[in-house]
Amino acid sequence: MAPDDSIHAPPPHEDPRAVRRGLLALEFPAMLDFDDPALEGRRLFSEMLGTFLLVMAGAGAVVVDAVSGGEISRTAAVTAPGLTVMAVILFMGGVSGAHLNPVVSIAFARRHDFPWVRCFGYLLAQLAGATLACLFLLAVFGDKGELGATVPGPGIHDWQAMLIEVALTVGLVSTILGTASTAQNVGAFSAIAVGGYIALAGLWSSPISGASMNPARSFGPDVLEWDFTSFWVYLVGPLVGALLAVVFAYVLRGPGGDPGGVRAGQGVLGLRASRRRRR
């Protein structure tokens, strides 16, 4: 007599996302602690601090170049943010996922690796971190170098810069989602991939658009200078690029929600806390 497989079959019309979440809970039950509001303050502080460091490096390179009379080369200016992101992912990516970028949070949410309801808090923390970084630069150096504002280069139209930002962000978010996937299994090497991509993108495209790829990075200087003339470029471009990257990720690897993506998108703070409690 053939075994009755119906015992193990999922109920009819079961939501695939619910099934994936159930399997994830079985494999990593403490990941559900990510919904523990007691830990949310740490995660939001992590996003704010990480974005502060990123924008201080990116905008700070432009400000210091203006203050020092051109001592910061373009290579150094575009490499600094990439190396900063690499360091931030390595030293506190497990706390919040180290998104540091509103469109990264949106992309993780769209891939079902991050709850939509958490995005608003993350976005506010990222914008706050970027603004505080520019306030710091303003307090130390004064209003120099337009506080590192990202603007289209000389002779470059806004629409051209926007399309470059779309293309750059497709690559950035594809790198983030791809290295986060369990299928890749690259672990800490994801930090090198993401940081390296940011530096590489800046090396060839910064004269066109500033290679922002991050609405928070562009928001900080713009809000303090109170000049949003070209901000739409750095909002629309990265957002469209991130959504395209989500589509490409679906084509390449199918729907998200795998354990690797969830751990990368949400951090593992709750997991570690639950393990300590069980001991």
C-alpha positions in Angstrom: 0.0 0.0 0.0 1.4 3.4 -1.0 2.1 5.8 1.8 -0.5 8.5 2.3 1.4 11.7 1.4 -1.7 13.8 2.1 -0.7 13.9 5.8 2.3 16.0 5.0 0.7 18.1 2.2 0.0 21.8 2.9 -3.6 22.8 3.2 -5.2 23.8 -0.2 -4.9 27.4 -1.2 -2.1 28.0 1.4 -0.4 31.4 1.0 3.2 30.6 -0.3 4.6 33.4 1.8 2.9 32.0 4.9 4.4 28.6 4.1 7.9 30.1 3.7 7.5 32.0 7.0 6.4 28.8 8.7 9.4 26.9 7.4 11.7 29.7 8.5 10.2 29.7 12.0 10.9 26.0 12.2 14.5 26.4 11.1 15.2 29.6 12.9 12.4 30.0 15.6 14.2 32.9 17.3 14.1 35.0 14.2 10.5 35.7 15.2 12.0 37.8 17.9 12.7 40.4 15.2 9.2 41.5 15.9 10.1 42.2 19.6 9.5 45.9 20.0 12.0 46.0 22.9 14.8 45.5 20.4 13.5 48.1 17.9 15.4 51.0 19.5 18.7 49.3 19.0 18.0 48.6 15.3 16.8 52.1 14.6 19.9 53.5 16.3 22.1 51.2 14.3 20.5 52.5 11.0 20.9 56.1 12.1 24.6 55.6 13.2 25.5 53.6 10.1 23.9 56.2 7.8 25.6 59.0 9.7 29.0 57.4 9.1 28.2 56.8 5.4 27.1 60.4 4.8 29.9 61.8 6.8 32.4 60.0 4.6 30.6 60.7 1.3 29.6 64.4 1.9 32.6 64.9 4.2 35.0 64.1 1.3 33.5 66.9 -0.7 33.5 69.4 2.2 37.1 68.6 3.2 38.2 68.9 -0.4 36.7 72.4 -0.4 38.3 73.3 2.9 41.7 72.0 2.0 41.9 73.5 -1.4 41.6 70.3 -3.4 43.6 67.8 -1.3 41.0 65.1 -1.7 41.2 63.3 -5.1 38.1 62.0 -6.8 39.3 58.5 -6.3 39.5 59.0 -2.6 36.2 60.7 -2.5 34.3 57.9 -4.2 36.3 55.1 -2.4 35.6 56.4 1.1 31.9 55.7 1.1 32.4 52.2 -0.2 34.9 51.4 2.5 32.7 52.9 5.1 29.7 50.8 4.1 31.9 47.7 4.1 33.0 48.5 7.7 29.5 49.2 8.9 28.1 46.0 7.4 30.8 44.0 9.1 30.6 45.6 12.6 26.8 46.0 13.0 25.0 44.4 10.1 23.8 41.8 12.5 21.9 44.4 14.5 19.7 46.0 11.9 20.7 44.5 8.6 22.7 47.7 7.8 20.4 49.0 5.1 21.7 52.6 5.4 19.5 53.5 2.4 15.7 53.9 2.0 15.5 52.0 -1.3 17.4 49.1 0.2 14.8 48.8 2.9 12.0 49.0 0.3 13.8 46.3 -1.8 14.1 43.9 1.1 10.5 44.5 2.0 9.4 43.9 -1.6 11.4 40.6 -1.6 9.5 39.5 1.6 12.8 39.6 3.6 11.8 42.5 5.7 8.3 43.6 7.1 6.7 46.5 5.3 5.5 47.9 8.7 9.2 48.4 9.8 10.2 50.4 6.7 8.8 53.8 8.0 11.0 53.7 11.1 14.0 52.6 9.1 13.5 55.4 6.6 13.2 58.0 9.3 16.3 56.7 11.1 18.3 56.9 7.8 17.1 60.4 7.0 18.0 61.5 10.5 21.4 60.0 10.3 22.2 61.7 7.0 20.9 65.1 8.3 23.0 64.8 11.5 26.1 64.0 9.5 25.7 67.1 7.5 24.9 69.1 10.6 28.2 67.9 12.1 30.1 68.9 9.0 28.4 72.3 9.0 29.3 72.8 12.7 32.9 71.9 12.2 33.7 73.4 8.8 30.9 75.9 8.0 28.9 75.9 4.8 31.7 74.6 2.5 31.4 72.5 -0.7 27.6 72.8 -0.5 27.8 70.3 2.3 28.6 67.6 -0.2 25.3 67.9 -2.1 24.9 65.5 -5.0 24.0 67.3 -8.2 24.3 66.5 -11.9 27.7 67.4 -13.3 28.4 70.4 -15.6 26.6 70.1 -18.9 24.5 67.1 -17.6 20.7 67.3 -17.7 18.7 66.1 -14.8 17.1 63.3 -16.8 20.6 62.0 -17.8 21.7 62.0 -14.2 18.5 60.3 -13.2 18.9 57.5 -15.7 22.5 56.9 -14.5 21.2 56.7 -11.0 18.7 54.1 -12.1 21.4 52.0 -13.7 23.8 52.4 -10.8 21.1 51.5 -8.2 20.1 48.4 -10.2 23.6 47.1 -9.8 23.9 48.1 -6.1 20.6 46.6 -5.0 21.2 43.5 -7.2 24.5 43.0 -5.4 22.8 43.4 -2.0 19.9 41.1 -2.7 22.1 38.6 -4.5 24.8 38.3 -1.8 22.0 38.1 0.9 20.4 35.1 -0.8 21.1 31.7 0.6 21.8 30.6 -2.9 25.0 32.6 -2.9 26.1 31.7 0.6 28.9 34.3 0.7 28.6 35.4 4.3 30.8 38.3 5.3 32.1 38.6 1.8 28.8 40.4 1.0 30.3 43.5 2.7 33.2 43.4 0.3 30.9 43.0 -2.7 28.7 45.9 -1.6 31.4 48.3 -0.6 33.4 47.4 -3.7 30.4 48.1 -6.0 29.8 51.5 -4.4 33.5 52.5 -5.0 33.4 51.1 -8.5 30.2 52.9 -9.4 31.7 56.2 -8.1 34.9 55.8 -10.0 33.2 55.9 -13.4 30.0 57.8 -12.9 30.5 60.4 -10.1 31.2 63.2 -12.7 27.7 62.5 -14.2 25.4 62.2 -11.2 27.6 62.1 -8.0 26.9 58.4 -7.8 24.5 58.8 -4.9 22.2 55.7 -5.3 20.8 56.7 -1.9 18.0 59.3 -1.3 19.1 59.7 2.3 22.7 60.6 1.2 21.2 63.3 -1.1 18.6 64.4 1.4 21.1 65.4 4.2 22.9 68.2 2.3 19.7 69.3 0.5 17.7 69.8 3.6 20.3 71.9 5.3 21.0 74.0 2.2 17.2 74.0 1.6 17.7 73.4 -2.1 15.7 70.6 -3.5 16.1 71.6 -7.1 17.6 68.3 -8.3 16.5 66.1 -5.4 13.9 64.3 -7.5 16.8 62.9 -9.5 18.1 61.1 -6.4 14.7 60.0 -5.3 13.2 58.7 -8.5 16.4 57.2 -9.9 17.3 55.0 -6.9 13.7 54.0 -6.3 13.1 52.9 -9.9 16.5 51.2 -9.9 15.7 49.3 -6.7 12.4 48.1 -7.9 14.0 46.9 -11.2 16.6 45.0 -9.1 13.8 43.3 -7.2 12.3 42.2 -10.6 15.6 40.9 -11.8 16.1 39.0 -8.5 12.8 37.3 -9.0 13.9 36.3 -12.5 17.2 35.0 -11.3 16.2 33.3 -8.0 12.4 33.3 -7.8 10.5 34.7 -4.8 12.4 35.9 -1.8 11.9 35.1 1.9 14.6 32.5 2.1 16.5 32.3 5.5 19.6 34.0 4.1 17.7 36.9 2.8 15.7 37.3 6.0 18.8 37.2 8.2 20.5 39.8 5.9 17.5 42.0 5.7 16.5 41.9 9.4 19.8 41.2 11.3 20.2 38.5 13.8 19.9 40.4 17.1 16.8 38.6 18.2 18.3 35.2 17.2 21.3 35.7 19.5 19.2 37.1 22.3 16.9 34.0 22.3 19.9 31.6 22.2 21.2 33.3 25.4 17.8 33.0 27.1 17.6 29.3 26.2 21.0 28.7 27.8 
